[in-house]
Amino acid sequence: MPELHEPDRSSARSRQFDDELVGLDPDDPEAQAFAAHLDRMQCDRPAYTVEGYLDGVRDFADSANRAEGERRWAAVLVVLLLLAVAAYLVGDALLFVLVTWL
C-alpha cells in the first residue's frame, strides 16, 4: 500500500524524476532514457562477490546490446577473445590430463 507522503510511481517510472530530474516530463522518451542511464550509474552493489561479478557481466552484455557501430564490434571482439582464451585453457588442461594419465 503506498504511503500518503510517497508520490505515485508506476513500475516504468524511475525514481530519478522525483530526485534528480524534477520538472522534466516523465513521459518523454529522452528523459526516460536519461533516467535509466542515471539508474545504471547510481547502482550500488558489492563488486567482490559472485553476485556482483555476475551483475557486472550482465551490465557489459546490456551495454554491448545497446551499442552500435564500432563499439558493438569491439564488444563482440572482446567476447570472442575471452571465448578463445577459455577454449585454449580448457584444451590445455585436457591435454595435460591425457598426457599425465597415459
N, C-alpha and C positions, 0 to 999 in steps of 0.2 A: 504494500500500500504506500503510495507516495506521501511524503511529509508535506505539511502545509506550507513550509517555507522553501521547499525544493521546487525549482521550475520544472515544468512538464517536459520530459525528454523522451522522444521516441527512440527505438533501438538504432535507427540510422543516424541520428543526430549526435554529433560529437560534443563532449564537454567543453571543447575549446571555444565554442560560441558563447558560453557563459563566462569563461575565464579570460581568454586572450583575444578573442575575435568579437568582442562586444560591438554591436552596431552593424555588423555585416549580415547579409541575408543568408539564413541557413539553407535556403532552397537553391542558392546559386551554385552551379556545378564547380566553378573555380574556387569558391570559398570552401566547399565541401572537400575538394582535393587538397587545399592548403591545410584544412583542419586535420585530415587524415595524415598528412605529412608531419604536422606538429605532434599528433598522437604517436606516430612511429618514433620521432626524435626524443620524446619525453618518456618513452617506455623504460621503466627501471626494473631490471631483473638481475639475478645473480649470473655472472658470466663464467664462473669457475665450477659449475655443476653440470651434470649431464643435461638437465632440462635447459639450462642457459645455453649450452653448446648447441643443442638441437634447435632452440629458438633462433640462434644466430644463423644456422643453416637455412632455416625457414625464411628468415629475413633476406638472406642472399638470394634464395630462389624467387621470392616475391619481387625483389628489386630487379633481378635478371629478367623476369617475365614482363615487367613494366618498361624495361629498357628498349631502345630502338637503335638501329644503325650499328655503328662501330662498337658501342657499349654492349649491345646484345651479343655480337660476335666475340668480343673479349670475354664475356661471361661464359659463353659456350666453350671457348678455348681453355679457360681455367678449369672448367668441369672435365673436359676431355683429358687435359694433362693430369688432373687428380686421378681419373679413372685409369690412365695409362700407368701411373706410378703404382697404384694399388694392384693392378694386374701383374706388373713386374715383381712386386714384393711377394704376392701370393705364389707366382710361378717359381721364384727363387726359393721360397720356403718349401714348396712341394719337391723341388729338385734336391734340396738339402735332405729332406726326409727320405726320399727314394735312394739317394747315394749312401746315406748313413745305414739304412736297413738292408741294403743289398750287398 
